[in-house]
Amino acid sequence: MDRSLKVDRHADKPAVVLVVGVNGVGKTTTVGKLARVLVAEDKDVLLGAADTFRAAAAEQLATWGQRVGVPTVKSDVDGADPASVAYEAVKAGIDQEVDVVMIDTAGRLQNKTGLMDELGKVKRVIEKLAEVDEVLLVLDATTGQNGLNQARVFAEVVNITGIVLTKLDGTAKGGIVVAIQKSLGVPVKLIGLGEGADDLAPFDAENFVDAILN
């Protein structure tokens, strides 16, 4: 199962990473942490604040961008069309010849059909400009069975390519990952171990299993 992130620039366009998940799982923080990792790897990164649903989400993302030294494309209008913001971010990424564009999305409640449809629209609009290389589903490690339900619904809408498991905090809370991978065949690619800017790590299956068994 390929756990590597597809974040290499194409010949003429950036790699595009779409980050999805319900409210409160740490999507915006994950985008910021991953941007920091990519910058450390000498990649030019641009962030897109397509979470126009949650108050202050765009400002939170822009703060992360400033912290790690990357630009953020956001709307000055409250409740702006998320797909439009995502489109402008990818367009800016193409114009500026960056390596990676990362799009933060709203915390779609998986049982809200209209909101899920909107997330599908975001992906379709982006694909008018560039391929979406990664769709990362951010899951809270403490969620349990509900995490599997979330994963199934998001997979139907946007074809998830990887999972980011947050709030692991060094303890073995994420056994649901085994069920998700078995059900959907989607690999866990990253884990969040805390609140710090550097607390994001590649997922190591052997270490994870050892932590659960111990």
N, C-alpha and C positions, 0 to 999 in steps of 0.2 A: 504494500500500500504506500503510494508516494506521499510523503509528508513534507516535501520541499515546497516553499512558497514560489509561485511564478511571478517574479517581480523584475524580470529583465526586460529592458526596453526593446521594442520591435524596431525594424529598420527605420521606420518613419514616424512611429507613434509610441507613446508611453504605455507601459503596463498599467492596467486599470484594476483596482481592488475595491470591491463593494463590501461594506461591513454592515451586517444586518443582525437583528435580534430584538427581543422585547425590552421594555423600559427597565432600567435599573440593573442591567447585567454588566455594564461597564464598556459599552461600545465606544463612546467618545474617548475615554481614557485609553482604551486599546489602540485606537487609531493614533493617538499621540505617542504612545509607547513604541508602536511599530514604526512610526515616522522617525523616532529617535534612533532605532536600530538601523534603519535603512540609511539615514544620514551618516551614521558611523561607518557604514559600508561604502561611503562616497557616492551614494546615489542622490540625484536631484529629485526632490519630492514636492508635490503640491497637494494640498488638502481641499476637499469640497464639503461644505457644511449644508448637506441636504436634509438635515433634521430641522425642518422649519416648523415642526409641530410643538416642540418643547421649548418653553421660554428659556432663553439664555444658552441654549445648546450651541448655537453658532459662536457666541462669545467664548464659551468654554473651549471649543475646538480651536478658535483663533488664538487663545491664550497658549494652548499646547503648541500651536504652530510657531508662535513667537519664542517659546521656551526652547524649541529644538531648531529654530532658524529656518523654517520653511513657510511659504506663503499660503494663505487660506482664501479661497473664493467663497463668499457668502452674500446673501441678499440683505439689503437694508430695510426690506419690507417684512413685517411680521406676517407669518402665515403664507409666505411666498410658495409658489409651485415647486415642490422638491425636485421634480424631473428637470425643470428649467435650470435650477441651481446646479444640478449634477452635469447637465449638458454644458453649461458655461465653464464649469471646472475642468472638464475634459478638453473642451476647446482651448482653454487657457494653457492646459498642459501640453497640447499639441503645438500651439503657437510658441510657447517658451522652451520647447524641446526638452522637457523634463523626462526623467526615467520612469517615475511612478506617480500616478494620481490615485489618491485614496479618498473614497466617498463615504462619509458618515451619514447614516439614515435614521429616520425616526424610529422610536420603539414600538413598532407595530404590534398591537395585540393580535395574536394569531387567530382569534375568533371574530375579528372585525373585518368582514369580507372586503368592504370598500377600501380600507387602509392597506390590506394585502394586495389588492388590485393596483393601488397606487405604487407600491413597491415594485410590482412587475413592470409598471409603466416607466419607472426610473431606469430600470435595466434596459428596457427596449429603446428608450431615448438615447442613452449612452451609446448603445450599439449602432446608432446611426453614424457615430463618429469613430468609434474604436471598439475593439473586442474587449469584453470583460474577462480578464484573466483569472481572477479569484473572486469568489463570493464566500466570505468568511462569516459563519454564524457564531455569534458570541453567546455562550451559555454560562450561567452561574453554576458553579460546581455543587452548590448546596441544593439545587432545584429538585433533583430526584426524577421521578417518573414524568413529571410535567415537562422536563427537558426533552424527553423523547417525543412527546406530543408536539412541542414547539418545533423540533427539528423536522418532523414529518411535514408539517404545514409549510414551513419556510422552503423546504426542498421542493414542494409542489410548485411554488410560485417562482423561485429564482434559481433553482438548480445549484445548491450549495456545493462548493468544492472543498471546503475545509471547516473545521471547528476550532474556535478559540475558547478554552476553558478558563474562566476567571474565578477569583475568590477561592483559589485552592489553598493559599496560605500555608503550604507545606504539610497539610494533613490530607489523609486519603478520603476525600469526600466525593470523588468523581466516578464512582463505579458505574453510573448511568452511561458513561462514555462507551463501555463495552456493548451495551444494548443498542446505542445509537449506531455504532460502527457496524454491528451485526445486521441491524434493520435496514440501514441506508447505504452502507458501504462508503461512508464519508470519513476521511481520516481526521483525527485531531492533529492540528499543525502547531499550535502555540498554547502555552499555559501562562496565566497571570498569577503570580505568587504573592502579590501585595500591592500597596498603593504607590510605591516609589516609581520614578521614571524608568528605572532599569529593571523592574520586576516583571519582565516578560521574557519567556524562554522557549526554545523549541521543545516540542513534546517528545519525551523519551519513553517509549512503550515499556521497556524492561524496568526502568526505575519506577514507572507508574504502577506496574503490576506488583513489584516488590513492596511499594508503600501500602497498597491495598492489603496484601497478604500479611504484612507485618502489623 
